[in-house]
Amino acid sequence: MKYRKLGNSGLIVSAMGLGSMQFGRGMKMGNLDQAATSRLVRAALDRGVNLIDTADVYSRGESESLLGVALEGVRDQVVLATKVRLPMSDDDVNRSGAHRVNILRGIDESLRRLRTDHVDLYQLHGWDSNTPLEETLRAMDDVVRQGKARYIGLSNYLAWQAATALGIQRQHDLAPFITAQMYYSLVGRDIEHEWLSLAGYTGLGIVVWSPLAGGFLSGKYGRESAPRPGTRFAEAGQFVPFDRDKGDRVMDVVKQIAARHAVSPARVALAWTLSRPAITTVLVAARTPEHLEDNLAAVELELPPEDLRALNEVSDPGIQYPRWMVLQLDQAEDPRPRILDPAAFVHGGPWRDLRGGRSD
């Protein structure tokens, strides 16, 4: 296993972490019972994984409860992360959201289910447009000051929302977000438009969820064949949106590279994600120790530049405005980058001048 800093903190975490949507019956993501959950957790720890991520909403608390039992006796070896924000009741409207009542109640209930007195990372599962942001941030600060969480993070925010939150936290000396848990994969590269730049500028660490696009990048799903019974696609459907035709073209390249290295397609897809900038850790939600072992081996797969180029090209999402203008002004028109970092421009530069199709 390899290790990295947890975003803007001094805490060290494994480059790959264990996700837990497959723990419990409510998510249709694996239906692992207590025995299977405990086996998977022990297998992860044996391979050097020290970050385990869950959420209160995963199977409505069952994932946290199963994980709490699995961690008995080894809790101190784990950087434990959970989340709050999504509905925990079909009837009580206040058991949803990022307001003070739900956050303070949510952390207490999560700690009870997890059988611990604190979590290491407490994350907002998403933006709450019905609650003032200042209320949310002060409640999260209280959770840290009360010792119930060591650090806080966010998930599924727009870049401007995260930047606004960080500004308020700095202005009022509140506990800052140190991580952003975001979806990122070879068939879902949307965070490259703004989020990776924000993370690089602020030091936020990206915690990647669904790096295999709900299992698609494992290579188990052909162009014409229906998902096999028992697979994630068969049980839960297409978990994240992507263009299936483009996804199939991406998989063609992934499989070619996997064959050259004699590894699984999943390992190639994960190795690509690990190679990207601003990534703190990549979460995998394997359902068997065998699948987990294969996924974790991605940290040892160093893809050569030609393989990374091929993967980048086939999965290229294009560059949206205003990012292309920012890059053009910063790299194609401003002479200073060439003087300060000449190595970046050896092969024409990291940005192509769009006005005449020429490289600078």
N, C-alpha and C positions, 0 to 999 in steps of 0.2 A: 504494500500500500504506500501511496505518497500522501503528503500532508501539506496543507496550505493554511494561511491565516483566515479566520472567519471575518471577512469584510474589514470594517474599521474597528478592529479589536485586537487584543493580543492573544486571543484564544486560538488554538491550533485544532483543525479538524481534518478528517480524512478527505482526500480529493473526491471520493465517492461515498455517498451516504445511503442509508436504508430508508426508503419510503414505506408507508404503512397503510395505504388505501386497501391493500389486499387482506388486512387483518379484520375479521368479522364478516358478517353475512349481508349487511345492508347495502353495500356499494356495488355488488355484482362484479367484483374485481378480483375474486380469488377465493372468497369464502373460507379463509383459513381459520381453524379453531385454535384453542389454546395450545395444544401439543404442537401443531404445525408452526404457530407463531413463535413459540419458544425455541423450536429447532432452528428456524430461520434467523432469529436474533443471535443465538449462540454461534451459528455459522458465520454471520457477519462479523461478530466480535473476534472470532478466531482468525479472520482474514485481515484484521487491522482496521475495520470500520469503527469509528468512534462517534459518528453523528447519526442519530435516528430521528426522523421527522414524522410527526403525526398531526392530527387536528381533532378538535372536539366533534366536528360534524361527520367524521369518517365513521360510518355505520352508527351515527348518533351516539357516540361515546364508547361503543364496543371496542374500537381499535385501541383507544387509550387504555381501557380496562385490561385488554389482553396484553398490551405492551407493559403495563404496570406489573403484572404477574411475571412476565418473561424477564423483567429487569431486576427481580428480587435477588439481592446479593451481588449485583454487578452495576447497580445504578451509578456509582461514583466513577465508573469507567467510561461513561457515555455522556456526550454532549446532547442533551435531550431538548427537542424543539417541538412546540405545538402551536396551534392557531386558534383564533376566535373571530367571529363576525357572522358566520352563516347560520341559518335558522336551526335551532335545536328543539323546536316544538311546532306542531301543526296548529296549535290553538292559541298559545301565548305569544302575541305579537312582539312583546318586549324581550323575548328570548332570541333575538336576532339583532344584528347591527353592531356598530362600533361606538355605542353610547356608554356613558359611565356605568350605568346599572348592569348592562350586559357584560362589559369587560371585567368588572370587579367580581361579578358572580361567576363569569366564565373561568377565570383563573382558579378560583377556589374549587370549582367542580372538576376542572382538569387535573389539579394537583391530587384531589381525592382519588380519581380514577387511576392516575399514574402512580399512586402510592409513594409520593415524594413531597418534600416541603418546598421545592422550587423547580422551575425549569430553567434551562440555560439560555434558551431563545424563545421569546413569546412573540408571535407574529400576527398581524392583522391580515385576515384572509382576503381582504379586498376593500376598496374604497366604499364609504358610506355617504351617499349624497343626501341623506336625511338627517345627518348629525353634524353640527359644527365641527370643523377639523380641530379647533383648539380644545374642545371638550374631549375628543378622542385622544389627542396627544397628552393632555394632562392626566387622563386616566391611565394611559400606558406608563407615564412617568411615575405615577403612584405605585403601580405594580412593581416597578424596579426599586423604588425607595423603600417599599415594604419588604423587600428581599424575596419576593415570590418569583421574580425572573431576574436573571443576571444581565441579559441584553434583550433588545427588541428589534423586530424586523417588520417588513411589509411584504405584501404579495399581491400581484395582479393589479397594480396601480398603473395609471398613465404616467409618463415621465414628468409632466408638469405637476401632477399631484404630489409625486414624491419630492420634487424640488421645492414645492411650496411647504410641505411638511418639514423638510430639513431646515428651511429658513426659519420657520416658527420655532422649532426646537432650539436652534442656535440663539435666536433672539431672546428667548425666555429661559435659557439654561435648563432645558428639559432633556431627559435621557434621549439620545439620538437613535434613529434607526441605523443599524450597521449592515443589514442585509436586505436584499430584495429577492423573494422567491418568485421566479418567472418561468413560463413555458418557453422552451427553446429546443429546436431539433433541426435536422437537415431538411425537413419539410415544413418547418415553422420558424423562420428566421426573422420574424417581425421585429424583435427587440433590437435588431441592428440599426433600425432607422433612427432611434433616439436613445434608447435605454442603455446601450453599451457605452455611448459617449458620456451619458450622465454618470454611470457607474465609474468609468475611468476618471472623471473629473472630481467626483465627490469621495471616492474610495468605498462606496457601497459594494459589497460582495454579492455577486449573482449566485443564488442557489437555484439550480435548474430542476424543474419538475417535468416529467414525461419526456425525457430525452429520446425515447424510442417511439414517440408519437402514439402512445396508447398501445404499443406492441407492433405497429406497422413496420418499423425499421428492423424488427427481428428477422424479417424475410420469410415469415411463415404464410404470407398472404399473396397468392398469385393474381395475375391480371383477371383471369376469368373464374378461378375457383372460389367457392364460398368458404368463409372461415371455418376451420375445423372445430368440431364440438370441444368445449373445454378451454378454448383460447379466449383471450380478453376481447377480441373483436366479436366473437360469437356471443359472449355473455353480455357485453356492455355496448356493443356497436362502436362506431368511429368516435372515439373519446374527444379528439381534438380535430378542428376543421382543417383540411388541406385539399389542394387540387389533386385528385387521385391519378389523373394522367401524368402530371408532373411527378407525383410521388413514385409512380412506377418507373419513370425514367431515372429518378434518383436511385431507386433500388437496383436497377441494372448496373450502375456504376459501383454501388456499394458491394454488390455480389462479386463483381469482377475483382475488386480490390481484396475482398475477403478471401477469394480463391487464391490469389497470388501470395497472400500471407498465411494461408492455411488456418484461418480463424473464422468465427461466425460473423454474419453480417451485423449482428447486434454489437459485437465488439468493435467493429470498424466505426459504426455510427456513434458509439459512445466515445471512442478515441478522438474523433473529430470534434465533438462537443467539448471535451476536456482541453483541447488545444486552443480554444477560442479565448479572446481577451476578456478580462474582468470576471472570469468564472471562478468562484470559490469552491463550489462542490456540485456534484451531479448526483441527483437522487435516483435510485433504481428501486423498483417495486417488484422484484422477482417473487415467484410463488413457490419455488423449490430451491433447496441448497445447490442443486446442480446448475440451475439457471443463474443463481446468484454468483456462483463461482465463475461462470463464463463472463458475466457482466463485469465483475470486479477486475478481471484480467485485462480489461481495457486500459487500466492505468499503466500497464507495461508495454502497450502497443504504441510505438513511436512511428507514426505515418510519415513517410518521406515527403518532401515538398511536392513532387509530381502527383502523389495521391491526394494531398490536401488541395492542390490546384484543381484536380478533376472533380472532387467533391464540391468545392466552392462554385465551380462553373456550372455544373448540372443543377445545383440547388439555388443558384443566384436569384434572389427575390427582386432585384432591381433596387434603385435608390430613389426614394421619394423626395419631393420638395418639402422643406427647404434644405434637407441634408445635402443634396447634390450641389446646391449653390454655396453652402458653407464649405464643402470640400473643394469646390472649384476656386473660391476666393482664397482659401487657406493654403492650397497646395499647387494649384495651376497658375495663379496670378501673383502670389506673394513670393518674392525671391528668398526670403529669410529661411524657410525650411530647408532649401537645398544647401545653404551654407552651414546650418546647425546640424543637419542630419543627412549628409551626402549619401550614406549607404542606402538610405531608403529610396533614392532616385537612380540607382545603378541600372535598373531594368525599366527605365522610363518613368518611374514614380508610382506612388500608390493611387494616384487619381488621374483619370484621362480627361483631358480638356474636351468638353462636349461640343464646343462651338465649331471645331473643324475636324473632329474625330482624331486629333493628333495627341500623342503622348508628350508630356513635358518631362 
